[in-house]
Amino acid sequence: MESGVRFEIDYLQYMDADGGIVNPDLPDFARDRTQLVGLYKEMLKVRCFDAKAVALQRTGKLGTYASCLGHEAAHIGIGTSLQIDDVFAPSYREYGAQFARGVKPREVLMYWGGDERGNDFSGPAHDFAWCVPIATQCLHAAGSALAFKLRGEARVALACVGDGGSSKTDTYAAINSAGAYGLPFVLCIINNQWAISVPRAAQTGAKTLAQKGLAGGLECLQVDGNDIIAVKAAVAHAVKRARHGHGGTVLELITYRLSDHTTADDARRYRDDEQVKAAWQREPVKRLKTYLLAQGWWSEDEETAWVAESNAWADAEVDAYLATSVQPVEAMFDYLYAELPHDVAEQRDQALGWEKR
């Protein structure tokens, strides 16, 4: 019996876990000290912010928070590869990408502090808010991409989804639509190995997550998500081909969730300590720092100074968040209806009564 179709999924990596170059055909930005150091500095800022946010939650000043520890290369590579008029549809963890697009850290803190005003981002108004219903943001991005194509606009829609979310029907529907209509759509699957407490191997039988785009007719690529050079090169390529009418792409960015799923989770209950220790040896910030030090493009003194500056920046954002006035309790009922239904109006009265006690 003959085979109808055969396929392979390419894997992109420039820098190994020890900061050594395994693919000497580096993109131009990676040969430029200023650009590569700039990417490293942004990754380090995100890590400093993330640590501050976790500390806020631990001291009762923030609600449940989803850490992005270990995802820095994926997020900065994505955020720095989009144009301002492109559309970004994140899940709820892509802070670095959003910072690159103008979102303020204080807004991230407001959201996780229970204030929905945090979703009114300072970044591009056409970007989507965080999407807690898993994978529905993929459809939002595909819809935006369809609008761009119908209008003849050279714009791209990019969505992020996790490895668990890549198994949702929303993701497959977005991929199918993007392929069927030739949409300027890029899907970045952030494969951090864990869908909350479910390991990647237990939620899909696919050999790679990138291949999920093949059935929809999209270009597919697997990428070392801890290698900022590979991530930025892959995303930039996907965005460029989409912008020029060559269709959509699915990128699987392989990284690792070094933190718990959220601060409400305890990953020690389901994850092996040795696996986490091994992941720390491959993490993106250390990897790029090692490379930059070896090149003579960075020093420990510069590191110390930049960490201090990044912490001061994060502290200022924390202070701004803590100084934000708390909304009145009735705000949760505002703007839902032109006229509140009777049962909801009763809930509002009860809430106001409890507040006065």
C-alpha positions as CSV (number, residue, x, y, z in Angstrom):
1,M,0.0,0.0,0.0
2,E,1.4,3.4,-1.0
3,S,1.6,6.3,1.5
4,G,-0.5,9.3,0.5
5,V,1.4,11.9,2.5
6,R,4.6,11.9,4.5
7,F,5.7,14.8,6.7
8,E,8.5,15.9,8.9
9,I,8.6,18.6,11.6
10,D,11.8,20.7,11.6
11,Y,13.3,21.7,14.9
12,L,15.0,25.1,15.2
13,Q,17.8,25.8,17.7
14,Y,20.8,28.1,17.6
15,M,22.0,27.9,21.2
16,D,22.3,24.9,23.4
17,A,21.6,24.6,27.1
18,D,25.2,25.6,28.0
19,G,25.1,28.8,25.9
20,G,27.1,27.3,23.0
21,I,26.2,27.9,19.4
22,V,25.0,24.8,17.6
23,N,23.8,26.5,14.4
24,P,26.4,29.1,13.2
25,D,23.9,30.5,10.6
26,L,22.8,33.2,13.1
27,P,20.1,35.8,12.1
28,D,21.4,39.4,11.9
29,F,19.9,40.5,15.2
30,A,21.9,37.8,17.0
31,R,25.1,39.1,15.6
32,D,24.4,42.6,16.9
33,R,25.6,43.1,20.5
34,T,23.1,45.9,21.2
35,Q,20.1,43.9,20.0
36,L,21.0,40.7,21.8
37,V,21.9,42.4,25.0
38,G,18.6,44.4,24.7
39,L,16.7,41.1,24.5
40,Y,18.5,39.8,27.6
41,K,17.8,42.9,29.6
42,E,14.0,42.6,28.8
43,M,14.0,38.9,29.8
44,L,15.7,39.8,33.1
45,K,13.2,42.6,33.8
46,V,10.3,40.1,33.3
47,R,12.0,37.7,35.8
48,C,12.4,40.5,38.4
49,F,8.7,41.5,38.0
50,D,7.6,37.9,38.3
51,A,9.4,37.5,41.6
52,K,7.8,40.7,42.9
53,A,4.4,39.5,41.9
54,V,4.8,36.1,43.6
55,A,6.0,37.9,46.8
56,L,2.9,40.2,46.7
57,Q,0.7,37.2,46.6
58,R,2.5,35.4,49.4
59,T,2.0,38.5,51.6
60,G,-1.7,38.8,50.9
61,K,-1.5,41.8,48.6
62,L,-2.4,40.0,45.4
63,G,-4.9,37.3,44.5
64,T,-3.9,34.1,42.7
65,Y,-1.1,34.8,40.3
66,A,0.2,32.8,37.3
67,S,4.0,33.0,37.2
68,C,5.8,33.1,33.9
69,L,9.1,31.8,35.4
70,G,11.0,30.0,32.6
71,H,8.9,31.5,29.8
72,E,10.9,34.6,29.3
73,A,12.5,33.8,26.0
74,A,9.2,32.7,24.4
75,H,7.4,35.9,25.6
76,I,10.1,38.4,24.7
77,G,10.7,36.7,21.3
78,I,7.0,37.0,20.5
79,G,6.5,40.5,21.8
80,T,9.5,42.0,20.0
81,S,8.5,40.4,16.6
82,L,5.1,42.1,16.2
83,Q,4.3,45.5,14.7
84,I,2.2,47.9,16.7
85,D,-0.9,47.5,14.5
86,D,-0.8,43.7,14.6
87,V,-3.2,42.0,17.0
88,F,-2.0,39.9,20.0
89,A,-4.3,37.4,21.7
90,P,-2.6,36.1,24.8
91,S,-3.8,33.5,27.3
92,Y,-3.1,34.8,30.9
93,R,0.6,34.4,31.3
94,E,2.4,36.2,28.5
95,Y,3.5,39.2,30.5
96,G,6.8,39.7,28.7
97,A,5.1,39.9,25.3
98,Q,2.6,42.4,26.6
99,F,5.2,44.5,28.3
100,A,7.0,44.7,24.9
101,R,3.7,46.0,23.5
102,G,3.2,48.7,26.1
103,V,1.2,47.0,28.8
104,K,2.1,48.4,32.3
105,P,3.1,45.9,35.0
106,R,0.7,47.7,37.4
107,E,-2.1,46.7,35.1
108,V,-1.1,43.0,35.4
109,L,-1.1,43.4,39.2
110,M,-4.5,45.0,39.2
111,Y,-6.0,42.1,37.2
112,W,-4.5,39.5,39.5
113,G,-5.5,41.7,42.5
114,G,-9.2,41.3,41.4
115,D,-9.7,44.6,39.7
116,E,-11.0,44.1,36.1
117,R,-9.7,47.6,35.2
118,G,-6.3,45.9,34.9
119,N,-7.6,44.4,31.6
120,D,-7.9,47.9,30.2
121,F,-4.3,47.8,28.9
122,S,-2.1,50.7,28.0
123,G,-0.9,48.7,25.1
124,P,-2.6,48.6,21.7
125,A,-6.4,48.9,22.1
126,H,-6.9,46.3,19.4
127,D,-5.0,43.6,21.4
128,F,-7.3,41.2,23.3
129,A,-7.6,41.0,27.0
130,W,-6.4,37.9,28.9
131,C,-8.5,34.8,28.0
132,V,-9.0,32.5,31.0
133,P,-11.4,30.2,29.1
134,I,-8.7,28.0,27.7
135,A,-7.9,28.3,23.9
136,T,-10.8,30.6,23.0
137,Q,-8.3,33.3,22.2
138,C,-7.2,31.2,19.2
139,L,-10.6,31.9,17.6
140,H,-10.4,35.6,18.4
141,A,-7.1,35.8,16.6
142,A,-8.4,33.8,13.6
143,G,-11.4,36.1,13.4
144,S,-9.1,39.2,13.5
145,A,-6.9,37.6,10.7
146,L,-10.0,37.1,8.6
147,A,-10.9,40.7,9.0
148,F,-7.4,41.8,7.9
149,K,-7.7,39.6,4.8
150,L,-11.1,40.9,3.8
151,R,-10.0,44.5,4.3
152,G,-6.7,43.9,2.4
153,E,-4.7,45.1,5.4
154,A,-1.0,44.0,5.9
155,R,-1.6,43.0,9.5
156,V,-1.1,39.8,11.4
157,A,-2.9,38.2,14.3
158,L,-0.9,36.1,16.7
159,A,-2.3,33.9,19.5
160,C,-0.6,32.1,22.3
161,V,-1.9,28.9,23.8
162,G,-0.5,26.3,26.1
163,D,0.3,22.6,25.5
164,G,-3.0,21.6,27.2
165,G,-5.0,24.3,25.3
166,S,-3.6,23.0,22.0
167,S,-5.9,19.9,22.5
168,K,-9.0,22.0,22.7
169,T,-11.5,22.2,19.8
170,D,-11.1,26.0,19.7
171,T,-7.5,25.6,18.7
172,Y,-8.3,23.1,16.0
173,A,-11.1,25.3,14.6
174,A,-8.8,28.3,14.5
175,I,-6.1,26.3,12.7
176,N,-8.7,24.9,10.2
177,S,-10.1,28.4,9.5
178,A,-6.6,29.9,9.0
179,G,-5.7,27.2,6.5
180,A,-9.0,27.2,4.6
181,Y,-9.0,30.9,4.1
182,G,-5.3,31.5,3.9
183,L,-5.3,33.9,6.9
184,P,-2.4,36.0,8.3
185,F,-2.5,34.0,11.5
186,V,0.3,32.8,13.8
187,L,-0.3,30.3,16.6
188,C,2.4,30.0,19.3
189,I,1.9,26.8,21.3
190,I,3.9,27.4,24.6
191,N,4.7,23.9,25.4
192,N,5.8,24.1,29.1
193,Q,5.2,20.3,29.5
194,W,2.3,20.6,32.0
195,A,-1.4,21.4,31.6
196,I,-1.8,22.3,35.2
197,S,-1.2,18.8,36.8
198,V,-1.5,16.8,33.5
199,P,1.8,16.0,31.8
200,R,2.0,16.6,28.1
201,A,2.2,12.9,27.3
202,A,-1.1,12.3,29.1
203,Q,-3.2,14.8,27.1
204,T,-2.2,14.2,23.5
205,G,-0.7,11.3,21.5
206,A,0.8,13.6,18.9
207,K,4.6,13.2,18.6
208,T,4.9,17.0,18.4
209,L,2.4,19.8,19.1
210,A,3.6,21.6,16.0
211,Q,2.2,18.9,13.7
212,K,-1.3,19.8,14.8
213,G,-1.2,22.6,12.2
214,L,-0.5,20.2,9.3
215,A,-4.1,19.0,9.0
216,G,-5.2,22.6,8.6
217,G,-2.6,23.2,5.9
218,L,-0.4,25.6,7.9
219,E,3.4,25.7,8.0
220,C,4.6,24.1,11.2
221,L,7.9,24.3,13.1
222,Q,9.1,23.1,16.5
223,V,11.4,25.6,18.3
224,D,13.7,25.5,21.3
225,G,11.6,27.9,23.5
226,N,14.5,28.5,25.9
227,D,16.6,29.8,23.0
228,I,15.7,33.5,22.5
229,I,17.5,33.6,19.2
230,A,15.5,30.6,17.8
231,V,12.2,32.0,19.2
232,K,12.6,35.5,17.7
233,A,13.9,34.1,14.4
234,A,10.9,31.7,14.1
235,V,8.3,34.2,15.1
236,A,9.7,36.9,12.9
237,H,9.7,34.5,9.9
238,A,6.1,33.4,10.6
239,V,4.9,37.0,11.0
240,K,6.6,38.1,7.8
241,R,5.2,35.3,5.7
242,A,1.7,35.9,7.1
243,R,2.0,39.7,6.4
244,H,2.9,39.1,2.8
245,G,0.0,36.7,2.1
246,H,1.7,33.4,2.4
247,G,-0.6,32.0,5.0
248,G,-0.5,30.9,8.7
249,T,2.0,29.1,10.9
250,V,1.9,27.0,14.0
251,L,5.0,27.3,16.2
252,E,5.6,24.9,19.1
253,L,7.9,26.7,21.6
254,I,9.3,24.0,23.9
255,T,10.1,25.4,27.3
256,Y,9.3,24.4,30.9
257,R,7.1,25.7,33.6
258,L,9.7,26.3,36.4
259,S,7.0,27.6,38.8
260,D,3.7,26.1,40.0
261,H,0.8,26.5,37.6
262,T,-0.4,29.4,39.7
263,T,0.2,30.5,43.3
264,A,-2.9,28.4,44.2
265,D,-1.1,25.3,43.0
266,D,1.5,23.1,44.6
267,A,3.3,21.3,41.7
268,R,5.3,19.2,44.2
269,R,2.2,17.0,44.5
270,Y,2.5,15.8,40.9
271,R,5.9,16.7,39.6
272,D,9.2,15.1,40.2
273,D,11.9,17.3,41.8
274,E,14.6,15.8,39.5
275,Q,12.7,16.9,36.4
276,V,12.5,20.4,37.7
277,K,16.2,20.5,38.6
278,A,17.1,19.3,35.1
279,A,14.8,22.0,33.6
280,W,16.7,24.7,35.6
281,Q,19.8,23.7,33.7
282,R,18.1,24.5,30.4
283,E,16.4,27.7,31.4
284,P,16.5,30.7,29.1
285,V,17.9,33.6,31.2
286,K,21.0,31.6,32.4
287,R,21.6,30.3,28.8
288,L,21.7,33.7,27.2
289,K,23.8,35.2,30.0
290,T,26.4,32.5,29.6
291,Y,26.6,33.2,25.9
292,L,26.8,36.9,26.4
293,L,29.6,36.6,29.0
294,A,31.6,34.3,26.7
295,Q,31.3,36.8,23.9
296,G,32.5,39.6,26.1
297,W,29.2,41.4,25.5
298,W,28.1,41.4,29.2
299,S,29.7,41.5,32.6
300,E,28.8,40.6,36.1
301,D,29.0,44.3,37.1
302,E,26.5,45.1,34.3
303,E,24.3,42.3,35.6
304,T,24.3,43.6,39.1
305,A,23.5,47.2,37.9
306,W,20.7,46.0,35.6
307,V,19.1,43.7,38.2
308,A,19.0,46.7,40.6
309,E,17.5,48.9,37.9
310,S,14.9,46.2,37.1
311,N,14.0,45.7,40.7
312,A,13.5,49.5,41.1
313,W,11.3,49.5,38.0
314,A,9.2,46.6,39.4
315,D,9.0,48.3,42.8
316,A,7.7,51.4,41.3
317,E,5.0,49.4,39.5
318,V,4.1,47.6,42.7
319,D,3.8,51.0,44.5
320,A,1.5,52.3,41.7
321,Y,-0.7,49.2,42.0
322,L,-0.9,49.4,45.8
323,A,-1.8,53.1,45.6
324,T,-4.7,52.5,43.2
325,S,-8.1,53.2,44.8
326,V,-10.3,50.2,45.4
327,Q,-13.5,50.2,43.4
328,P,-16.8,50.3,45.4
329,V,-18.5,47.0,45.9
330,E,-21.3,47.9,43.6
331,A,-18.9,48.3,40.7
332,M,-19.2,44.5,40.0
333,F,-22.8,45.1,38.9
334,D,-22.2,48.2,36.8
335,Y,-22.4,48.1,33.0
336,L,-23.8,44.6,32.9
337,Y,-27.3,45.5,31.8
338,A,-29.2,48.7,30.8
339,E,-31.5,47.8,33.6
340,L,-30.6,45.2,36.3
341,P,-32.8,42.1,36.4
342,H,-34.7,41.8,39.6
343,D,-32.6,38.9,41.0
344,V,-29.3,40.7,40.2
345,A,-30.6,43.9,41.7
346,E,-31.3,41.9,44.9
347,Q,-27.7,40.6,44.9
348,R,-26.5,44.2,44.6
349,D,-28.6,45.3,47.5
350,Q,-27.4,42.4,49.6
351,A,-23.7,43.2,48.7
352,L,-24.2,46.8,49.8
353,G,-25.8,45.7,53.0
354,W,-22.9,43.4,53.8
355,E,-20.5,46.2,53.1
356,K,-22.2,48.5,55.6
357,R,-22.0,46.0,58.5
